Amino acid sequence: MQEKHLYEYAVIRVLPRVEREEFLNVGIIIFCKKEKFLRVRYHLDPSRLRCLAEEFDLDQIEKNLESFVKICKGEKDGGPIAMMDVPSRFRWLTAVRSSVIQTSRPHPGLCSDLDGTLERLFGELVL
């Protein structure tokens, strides 16, 4: 029997107009402390986002989401947050904020395949 990993995940949301609190799920962050696993996957669909707001800066949203990737990977150009340990990076990424890009509260789960779970959650909650 494969070992089960305790993991947490959060859904990344884009709120083109924060004051309306309408959002579109665009990505997933998954974290497993024991495995030092932190990954993100996102997809922006401009036509779906335009349903919520005709005008928004898609390039800026893309840059901000790319910073999530750099922080998850611990890349030097991800800034000081990317240099923190894995749990601290996950907590920073999922901290409550009032901005165009937000995350859901973290949710726990158990799985034997973290990459497969990321793909499954991405398919179910984003695509």
Secondary structure, DSSP 8 states (H G I E B T S, - for coil): ----EEEEEEEEEE-SSGGGT--EEEEEEEEETTTTEEEEEE---HHHHHHH-S---HHHHHHHHHHHHHHHHT-GGG-GGGGS-HHHHHHHHTS---SSEEE---EEEEES-HHHHHHHHHHHHT-
